[in-house]
Amino acid sequence: GESVGLHLPTLSVQEGDNSIINCAYSNSASDYFIWYKQESGKGPQFIIDIRSNMDKRQGQRVTVLLNKTVKHLSLQIAATQPGDSAVYFCAENMMNSGGGADGLTFGKGTHLIIQP
Amino acid sequence: DTGVSQNPRHKITKRGQNVTFRCDPISEHNRLYWYRQTLGQGPEFLTYFQNEAQLEKSRLLSDRFSAERPKGSFSTLEIQRTEQGDSAMYLCASRGTGEKLFFGSGTQLSVL
């Protein structure tokens, strides 16, 4: 079946540098995308989301970019800090007829390692 | 703590035993979700409830898995006759009227 995947299992960056985590999705009907951060022993923590009618959305130190032409999603983290070390997952869903998102499909995750 | 609460945090059981996990969602969140996560993988959707109604259960892994949310508040996930392959993190999430899913810290199941 169609699913969301990530390009790299591990990404290592220097503290203070910007990092970019990529994700490719294959379901062209997906219209809602989310990035989650998961630290060891904890559940996924919401970072930022974007709907398919947008191509960019910014949060605090994070930016999500959506390229529907090539079905690509990316998460940019500015000025990475030690606390950013975690596994990052992208997830996708189709908005249901009620306007909500259900049954998210997650990719495998990218482990972001921040080097001092 | 007003987040999603899951109990127990860890469960060790012998193969063939039944286990039950509990999830208390964020207060007033009417949607509740169960996911399973194995090492190195992303969470895998299992089932979800809107209030007390289980609206999707076709993705439960087998008929040994069942979930309930009798009063539309807390939910339980039961696995009968556990197998070693059931060892995983079981995550619960809830959502209100918005689109964000809020996850609990999960229950780590180890089947010996």
Interface residues (C-beta under 8 A of the other chain):
Chain A: V4 P9 Y32 I34 Y36 G41 K42 G43 P44 Q45 F46 D49 F89 A91 G100 A101 D102 G103 L104 T105 F106 G107 K108 G109
Chain B: V4 R31 Y33 G40 Q41 G42 P43 E44 F45 Y48 L55 E56 R59 L91 A93 R95 E99 K100 L101 F102 F103 G104 S105 G106
